[in-house]
Structures are given as structure tokens and as C-alpha cells.
Amino acid sequence: MSTRRGRGGLYGVLAALVVLEFSLSPWLSGLGESPDFLLLALLIYSMRARPGAAALAGFFFGIISDSVSPVAFGSGVIGYSVVGYLAAWGRAVFFAENIIVNAAFFFGGSWFSDLLVMSASGFRLTTIFWRLISWSIWEGILTAGFGVLVLVLFRDWINIRIAD
């Protein structure tokens, strides 16, 4: 597979995840909690990017997230930028081809992003604590499950190796 085709497949998957954030996510939120498709797109991009590029992508994904969120503007920018940077740096250190490690990577990114966004939004400490041990765990599990599904179905498009 050429680099150009690999990047096209990656950007196609990222675009599809952004579309899912605004089409499928509101419907799933009516049922309870939904995967964070924007964060998932950022984490998948961060798997192949340098830390600076991933932080910049996190900045843009954070602006997109904040534009439709009732939470304080800028909290998503901070959360997504930090998570993008740390995800790219962590993937540079840990080369995991295991599906379980990738699921933990998605779960941890989702949970940590919620922590950063809520902290930057000015929530009270008790509210942050209860959100992190209840809804953030559920959202992390959904994001991790959907992330694993995306990696398995589109691994050739995004050029990610997963041990069988």
C-alpha cells in the first residue's frame, strides 16, 4: 500500500468518525451514553502522528467539540490537546499490536479526557469524582469497544498492525 493511499484511508476513517459524532452520537445519547467519536478519531490519528502534530489535531478536535457543547468553551481544547500529545508520545514509547492494549489505550484516553474537560470547566470536585466513577467509565468502555471495531474493520485503511 502506498503512503498516499494509506493517508487517504486514514483521513476517510477520521472523517467518518466526525460525521458519526454529529449523526449517530445524539441518537445514542438519548439511550444513555455514547462513544466519543471525536476523541476516537483523535486517538487513531495520534497512533501515527508525532506528539506536536497530535496536540495540534487535538486543538482542532477540541474546537469542534466545544462548538456544540454546553460546557465552558476551551475546556475541550485543553483536554483534547493534552490527550492527543500524551497519546502520540505514549504510542511512540509503547508499540502495541495487541487488541487488548489498544482497547485499554482508547479507554484510558476517554477517561482522562473527561477528567481534563471537567476540571477545566470548573465542575466541583465531588461532581468530577462521581462522573469519573460512573458515566466516564461507561463512555470509556463504549469508546474502547467501538475503537477496537474500527481498528479490526479498517486496519488496512489506517495502516495499523494488530496481532491475530
Sequence and secondary structure as in RCSB ss.txt:
>XXXX:A:sequence
MSTRRGRGGLYGVLAALVVLEFSLSPWLSGLGESPDFLLLALLIYSMRARPGAAALAGFFFGIISDSVSPVAFGS
GVIGYSVVGYLAAWGRAVFFAENIIVNAAFFFGGSWFSDLLVMSASGFRLTTIFWRLISWSIWEGILTAGFGVLV
LVLFRDWINIRIAD
>XXXX:A:secstr
  HHHHHHHHHHHHHHHHHHHHHTHHHHHTTS    HHHHHHHHHHTTS HHHHHHHHHHHHHHHHHT SS TTH
HHHHHHHHHHHHHHHHHH     HHHHHHHHHHHHHHHHHHHHHHHT  HHHHHHHHHTHHHHHHHHHHHHHHHH
HHHHHHHHT     
